[in-house]
């Protein structure tokens, strides 16, 4: 049986069928597609962060700096302005899992999408679609609708740089016509603000989508209407969920590798990796073993739910709520690639690790500067609470992209939001006495009720910064103090007059010497900076040496009576006059 007659296609046969209807097509691996996109559009990031990875229309000569001629199937002397259509080749796993009809239909859709790009670019090059025409078409769609389209395309990672009106219109036309001809039931879900669709059809009639559909159909591709996914009506509440593909026959070698991966991950406590490996192994196992492997994957996920409940506490009165909420994620998370459901599960596993494992910091510089008083390896318990909240926030942010029903998404969302709120409350309760105690230790004690209110506001503002960014710096502390009514005293006025003794009681010399001592020791801000780096180790970042010396120098000029007099009556007037005169001389000459 040849590749053309078997139940599955290979890349060579797929390329032959696509090039039979469009000679400019070239199938490239995903890594090469990412390389081309990064080179042409100066896109930075990892491979899966590159937009529009499924296809690309590009001139032949622009590809040669990044892609070899052999990969493009070009003769050695070829160097022309001809346009090529690059399509991401299916992975070996996709070729094994999906039927030949599914592969041909998906490739047909991608080729049709690329031909719409090419048709619009050619119209613009021939002057048939001017900037004025573009503005008129966007005006017919509507300004708010265009912005909604732009946001949808960005979220779906299909909008190429620079993301201007032209690229938005071209990508919208390609996506709209693709859905119109291949998956029409998805249009109300993809572009919910566009009504009616007949007006958009008339707007894009010059693209001739029907002609392109027939011209790009490869041999053996099924009718899109017969293979369209079952999608709920536009007023339904259930999202589209892809069905799990199963191979035609078991693959013992693939099954063995996945089972070995699951056992190793389970031994290291990586239950998410073990669950996903077991779920994927069920696809390659004999029919009698699939239920057993799925049960093993579910058991691993239940273990994650128990650990998660211990990490975040009781956020739901019903027992087993986490198990029920996480179970629907398993099937989608085990899909090929790096689906968002898998990333969400790994975020939740990191929450468990943050709760269960001690974190340590190894700081050779601090150990040396302290002459061994601070340990070389020290625990950083404060950082555990911050990381736990960070990973919970990341999991909540992925909820908008998971493929779950409304009820399933609501159940998981309520648990994650409650867990995030509980983690924030715990962080505030544990950090609040540390921050307040440090401020009072360095002398920032309130003397009356308004100052007590100001101190509470200062503490909560610092905690807000930790919740927002996960760390705190000397700049945050300085800015919070500058906005607060709890102010720093002048240098030399820290010790009350009744508690001074000896030379410190002298009116001029005593104040000068006391201020000089506080200058070298550091004012209250600098001492708070040093103490917070110890009490909130791993969360508070001690100010750099240049920031500390800038604070010392500014305290001399703004934290003493003499310094303020010098700034007000000498430095500002004479320095400003000097700069004004020098500036005028430069302008004249």
N, C-alpha and C positions, 0 to 999 in steps of 0.2 A: 504493500500500500504506500503510495507516494504522499508527500506533504499536501498536495492539492486535493487528495481524496480522503485523508484522515480526518478524525474529529477535531484536530487542533491545527493551527497554522504555525509556521515558523517565520522568522523575520524575512528571509529571502523571498518566500512565496508572497508574503504580505507586501513587500516592496515591489515585486513584479506586478501585482495586481493594481497597486496605486499608481505606478508609473505608466501603466497601460492607459489610464484615463488622464493622467497629468504627468508628462515627462519631467517636469521641474521638481517633483517630489524627491526628497532625500530623508531617509530614516536615520536619526542619530540617537545614541544613548542619552539618557537624562543628564549625565555628567557633562557631555559635550554641549548639550543645549544650554545648560547653566553657564558654561564657559563662554559661549557665544553671546548670550544675553549680557553677561557682566562686561564683556569687551565692548560691545556696541553701545550700550546704554550707561556704562559706568555705574553699574549697580553693585553695591557692596553688601556682603552678608553671606550666609551659608547657602548651599545649593537649594534647599527647599524654601528659602526666603526670596528667591528670584521670581518676579512676576511673569505671567504668560509663558509658562514653561512647556505647554503642550504643542505649540506651533509658532512659527516665525516666518515672515516674508522678508528676504534680504538679498542684496546683490551678491553675485558670485565673488567679486574681487574683495568684498569686505570680509569674507569668511576666511580667506587664505592665511591671514596672520595668526589665527587661533585654531584652525581645523586643517588637518592634512588632506591632500587631494585624494588619497586612497579612501578616506572616510566619506568623501563626497562623491566618489566614483567619477572623477574628472580626469581628462587626459593631462599629461604632464605640461603641455604648452598652453593649457587653457587659462585665459585671463580676459574676462569680458564683463560687460555691463548686464549680462543676463541675470534674471531674477530666479532665485531658488526658493522653494517652499520646504522649510525644515519642519519635520514632525517627530515628536518624541517617540522612540521605538518602545513597544511593550517590553516589560521585563520578562525573563524566562518564567518566573512564577506566574505572571499574568497569562502568558501563553499556555501554561499547563492547566491553570484553573478555569479559564474562560473558553467557551466554545468558539469555533471558527466564525459563526454568525455574529457573536457578540464582539469579537475583535474587529471584524470587517465593518460592523455598524459604527463602532466607536471611531475607527480610522476614517470612515466616510464623513462623520460629523466633524472631525478635526480638519480634514481636507476642505470641506465646505466652508468652515470658519475661516481658514486661511485664504480661500479664494475670494471671500467677501472683502477681506483686507486688501487683497491685490486689486480687485475691481475698483474700489474707492480710491486707492492710491493712483491707479491709472487714469481715472476720471479727473483727479486733481492735476496730474501732470499734463493732461491734454487741455486743461483750462475749462473743462465742462463742469467743474465744481469749485467755484471761487470762494474767497473768504466771505463775500457778501452772501452767497448762497448758503454757506455754513451758518452764518448768523441768522438768516431767515429760518432755516430748518430748526435750529435750537430754539428760536423764539416760538415757533409753532408747537414744539414739545412743551415749552414752559420753563421759566427760570427755576422754580422750585423743583420741578420734575427732573431737570438736568442735574441739579445738585444731588438729588436722591440717587440718580443713576450713577453719578461719580462716586458716591459713597459705597454703593453696592459693588461696583467694579473694583474699588480699592479693597474692600473687605474680602472679595473673592480672589484677590491677587491676580487679576487679569489686566489691569491697567498699566500700560508701559509708560516709562518716562517720556516727556516731562509732565504728562497728565494734563495737558492743556485742552481747550475745547475741541481741537481736531482729533486728538487721540481718544478723547472721550466719545466723540461721535462715531468714529470708526469702530471702536471696540463695542460700543452699544449696538451698532448695526449688525456686527458679526454675531454677537451673543443673541440678539433678538431674533434674527433670521434663523439661527441655528435652533433655538427653542421652538420657533414657529413651525419649522419643518420636521423636527425630530422629536420634540417633547412638548407639544403645545400646552398640555395641562399644567406645566410648570411655570408658564408665563405669569399668571396672577401671583404666584409665590415669589418669583424672582423680581418682578417690577410691579409691586402692588399699587403704586400711585399712577400708573399709566392706564388711562381709560379715555376713549375706547381704543382697542387694538387696530381697528380698521383704519383710523387716522394715521397710525404709525406705518401700516402697510402701504398706504398711498404715499407717505413721505419717503419710503425706501423702494418705491417701485422701479426706479432707474437702475437699481442694483441687479434686477432680474434674478431674484432668488430661485424661482422655479427652474429657470434655465441652468443656473449653476448647480442646482440639486441633481438634475439629470446628467449634467456633464461630469460630475465628480463621483458618480456611483461606481464603485469597483465591482468586478465580477464576483457574483455569489453573495453580495450584500443583501440582507433581508429588507422587507418593507418596514420603514420606521413605524408606521401605524400599528403593525402587528407586534413589534418588539418594544413599544413604548412601555415604560414602567407604569404600574398602577399608582396614580397620584390622586389624592383626595380632591374634592371640589374646592373652589376658591374660598368658600365660606366654612370649610372644615377646619379643624384645629390640629390635625395630625400631620407631622412633617414627613418628608420622604425618607424612607429607610431602605438602604440597599439590601437585597437578599444575599445570603451567604452562598458563594459558589462552592461546589464540591467537585473534586476530580472524578473522572470517569472510572479510574481504577486506582487501587492503593499504590503508594510509593514507599516500600520498606526502608530505603536508604534515607529518604527525607524524614520519615517517621522516627527513625533511630536518632538522627541528629537533633530533632526537636525534643524528644524525650530526654536525651542526655543533657541538653541545655536546661530543661525544666528542673531536673534533679540537681544540677550544679547551682542554679539560682535559688532553689528551695533550701539548699544547705547553707547558703550565705545569707539567708533571710530576705532575699529579694523575691517576695511572693508575687509581685505584679509581673515580673518577667517570667516566673514559673507558670502563673495562670495563663498568660498570653501564649507561651510556648505549648502548653497542654491544649489550649483551645485550637491553635493552629495545627497541632499534631492530629486532632480529630478529623481534619479534612483529608489527611493522607492515610488514615488508618482503615482497616477493614470495617465493614458496616457493624459487625458485632462488638467492636471495641470503641466506637465513637462515643456512646453514652457514658462509658466508664471514664474516658479522657475528659469529657465535658464536666463530669461530676468532680474530677480532681481539680479542674480549673476553678469550678465554683467553690470548692473547699478552700483553695488558696485565697480566693477573693473574700470569703467569709472570715478567714483569719485576718486579712487586712482590715475588715470592718470592725472586728473586736479590738484590734490595736488602735484603730482610729478613735473608737469610743473612749478608750482609756486615755488617749492623748488630749482630746478636746472636752471630755466630761459628758455628762448627761444633758444633751441639748434637745432630746425628744423623749416624751414619756413612754412611748411604745417600745417594747423590747424587740430587737431585731430590725429597727428602722434603717440602720446603715446597711445591713445585708440586703434588704429589699431595694434600697435606693441605688446601690452599686451594681446589682446583678444585671440590669439592662445594658450597662456599658460594655460588658465583656465581649459580646459578639462583634460590636463595631470596633472595639479597641484591638481585636485580633486581626483586623483587615490588613492587607499588604500596605507597606509604607510606614508612615509615622502619623497615624490619625490623631485627631484632637482628643478622642476618648482615651487613648493610651497615655497621652501627655497628662491628662487630668488625673488618671490613676497613679502615675508616677509622682505627681505633685502631692497627692494624699499620702503616698508611701513616705515621702520626704518629711511630711508632718509627723508621722510615726517615729521616724529616725530622730527628728529633733527632740521629741519627747523622751525617747528611750536612751539615747547615747549622750555621754558627756563630751563636751567640746573643750579643746585645749588650744592654747596659743604658745608658739615657740618664738621667743623674742630675745635674740642674742644681744642686741644693742641695749635694751633696757636692763638686761642682766648685768652687762658690763658697766653701764653708767651708774647703776645702783650699787656697784661693788659686791654683787652677789646677794644683796638684801632681797631683791625680787627674784623668784625662782625662774630658771630658764624655761621650764614648761609649766604653765599655770592654767587652771581651769577658767573658762569664761562662761559662767552660767547665764549671764544676762543675754548673751547672744542667742541662746537656745530659744528664748521666748520671741525674739525678734524674727529669727528665721522661721519659726513655726507660723507666725502670723503672715510672713511674706509668702510662704508656700500655700497657705489657705487663701490668701488674696489672689494668687495666681490661679488656683483651682476655680474660684468664683468667676474670674475673668474668662475662663474657657467655656462657661455654661452656655453662652450665646451661640456657640458653634457645634455643640454636641447634637447627635442625631437621636433624639428621644421623643417620645410622645409628650403631649402637654402635661398629662398627669405624672409621668415619670420625671420629666424635667422639673416640675413644681416640687415633687417630693425631694429630689436631690438638692434643688436650690434652697429650699427651706432649711435643710440640715446644714448646708455649707454656710449660708448666711448667719444662722444661729451660732455655728462654731466660730466663725470669724468674729462675731460680736463678743462671744465668751472669751476668746483669746485676747481681744483688745481690752476687755475689762480686767483680765488677769494681769496683763502687762502694766496697766495703770496702777493696779493695786500693789504690785511688787516694786515698781520703779518709783512711785510717788514718795514713799518715806526715804528712799535713798537720795533722791534729788533734794527734797526739803532738808534732810539732815545735813547734806553737804553744804547747802547754802547757809544754814545757821551755824555750821562749824567754822566757816571762814568769816563770819561776822555779819552776814546779811539777815539780821534778826529784825522782825517788825517790832516797833515800839508802841503802836496804837492800832486801832481797828482798821483805819484806811490802809495802813501798811500791811496788816495781816491779809486784807483782801488783795492787795497788790502782790504779795508773796504767793498766794494761792493762784492768782492769775498767771504769774511767771512760771510756776511749776507746771500748770496745765498746758501752757503754751509750749514749753520744752517737751512735754510728753506728746503733744500733738505732732511736733516735728519728728519725733522718733516713730510714731505710728505712720506718718506720711512717707518717710524716706528710709527708715530702718537704722538710722544713725544720727548722731548729734556732733556738731563741731563747735569750736571756740567762736566762730563767726555767728552761729545761731545763738549762743549764750550772750554774746556782746550785743547783738541786735535786739534780743528780747529784753535785755536790761535797759537799753536806750529807749525802748517804748514803754517801759514800766515806771510806775511811780516810786518803786523801791530803788532809790538812787545810791550810788557809791559816794562815800565821804571824800573830802580832800585828803591828799597825802599828809600824814602826820597827825590827823585828827581822829584816827581810829581808836586810840586809847582815851577814855573819858578823862576829863581834867582832874577829877577827884582821885583817880587811880594812878596818876603820874607821880614819879618820885625822882629826887636827885636833879640832874641837869635837865631832865625833861620838863621840869616846872618853869624853867626860864622862858620868858615870853618870846624871844626871837631865836636864840640859839637852840633852845629845846625843841621848838617846832621844826627848825631846819634839820636838826639831827634825827628827830623822829621821822620826818619825811624822807631823809636820806636812807635810813634803815628800812623803811617800808619800800623805797624804790628798789633796793637790791633784793629784798625778800619777795617783792611782788605785792600788788594791791589785792583787793578781795577778788577781783575778776580773775587774775592770774592764779591765785591760790585755789579758786573754785575750778579753774581749768585743770589744775594738777590733780585735785582730789576726785573730780568726776571721772578722770581717766582711770582711776583706781576703783571707785565704787561701781561705775558702769563700764567695766573693762570689756572690750569687744564691741561696745555700742557707742561710747563717746570717743571721739578722735581728738587727741590732745593737739593744741595749736602748734604750728611749726615755730621754729626759733625766731624767724623774722617777724611773725605776727606777735609773738610775745614781746620782742623788743620795740616794735611799733607801739604796743600798748603802754610799755614803760615810758617811752618818750612822750606820747600824747598825754600821759598822766602828769608829766612835769609841766607841760604848757597849759593844760586845761584842768588839772586836778590840784593846782596850788594857786594861792592869791597872787604871788609874784609872777608865776607863769601866765596867768590870765591878763595881768597888767601889761606884761611885755608884748603879748600877742595883740592886745587891744590898742595900745598906744605907741608901740614901736614897730613890731613886725608887719602888721597889716598896713598902717599908713605909709611908712617909709618903704617897705618892700613893694607895696602896690604902686607907689609913685615911681620907684626905680623901674619896675617892669613896664609901666606906661611910657616913661621917657625912652627906654631902650626900644620898645616897640615902635614908637613914632620915628626914631632915628632909622630903624631898619626900613620902615615904609618910605621915608624920604629919600634915603640913599638907594 
